[in-house]
Amino acid sequence: MEPAKTERAGPKVPSCPRQCGWRNGSEKCFHLSWAAATLTAALGFLALSSAQTASPAPSLALSSTVKPAPKGDIARGKIIADRDCSFCHGEKGDIDDGETPRLAAQIAGFMTAQLEAYRSGARKNEHMNPVAKTMTDANIADTTAFYSALAPAEPYPVQDPALNAAGQKFHLEGRLSSTTQADSVQACAVCHAVQGEGNSALEMPRISAQTPKYLETRLKEYRQTSSYPSASANAMKIAAQKLTDADIVALSSYLSSYSSGLK
């Protein structure tokens, strides 16, 4: 009688936002490989651009070196936010003007990176640079702790169900090209999470429940700007370059009408 055969468990496949379970012989999901390829390309692009004499556009600077956000005091952060931030961003970080980002429940590390970039001048904004230059590291930690602890902003009502469905599909699945992987666009959820709540470990921002106009403006800026001074921002540029106007409208419609409620 032959001894019973035991199955050997294969390597664990990393979690995919699409939960596809796809294997390609290297035990890695194609969508995760796709994300890694995009970030690798951005790093190479950053190295190339840094060797050129032309200075890169400083807007929308994202941290290229992930580091833990310092712990801040929420109560002190509220005092600073009420004094210096609420006029533009809203008392609860839920401003609705379409021009200003909503900060409610935003990723603390992402906000820290932006404030540090404004403070150093790496990122330019006529309103934010003067404010950030007055902030100490402790001020930044307190302010970001306050906003990250708030409940997410209220989502926008759905105006066009078909448009939202198209945006949801793109957010979760991206667009797989029928020709080459280089022509494809990775799913937003790979970096920004399935519910658009962002990724604290990677300092990727919450993108759900922003205003549609703000999302459209930022995506078009990524698409049009020549280069950025950080790898993560250049990774976003690589993805945005392949977005059509229709893609941007659909994504902005869906993400603005969706609030994950997660922090």
C-alpha angles and dihedrals in degrees: 000000000000118000115251114266118236122214116232114224112237125224114292113257112227115250113272121208088227092046089221098152088211118163126194101184093273093075091242129120113246092229092054090048087051092053092048091050091052093051091045090052090050092053090052091046090051092051091050095047093048090060092057123088096229111095115236123241108270100208122114095015114189126192113264091190114060113219133165113267112242116250113260136192113251095204093052089044091056091054091053093043093050091050103040111013114030097075090067104022099036131251091275097031091256103114114168105199096108092231102072126062120246110240100189110125091353118158108273095216092051092051090047091054091050094048091048089050091050091047094052093042094243087122118044128216125143092221102037101044096064092045095047093047089064093052124098122208088261091051090053093047092050095046095048091046089055097049095042090054094056123100114260117269119264111271122241117257116260109258100175117025093193092052091048091050090054090049092049092051091051093047093052101034109020115203121297111207119227089218116037138352089238089067093051127096119221121232114268087227091068090075105014096043130248095282095039091248094132132236119271095193092056096033089238111159131244106254101177119103095017114136114272093234092052092049092048092049094049095046092050090048090053089048095050103039116098098221145335133223095242137058097232093052090049089051087056090049091053090055095043093051088068095050119105122213088256091053091052094049092049094047093046091049094050099042094046091053095048126080116178095195087219125123 
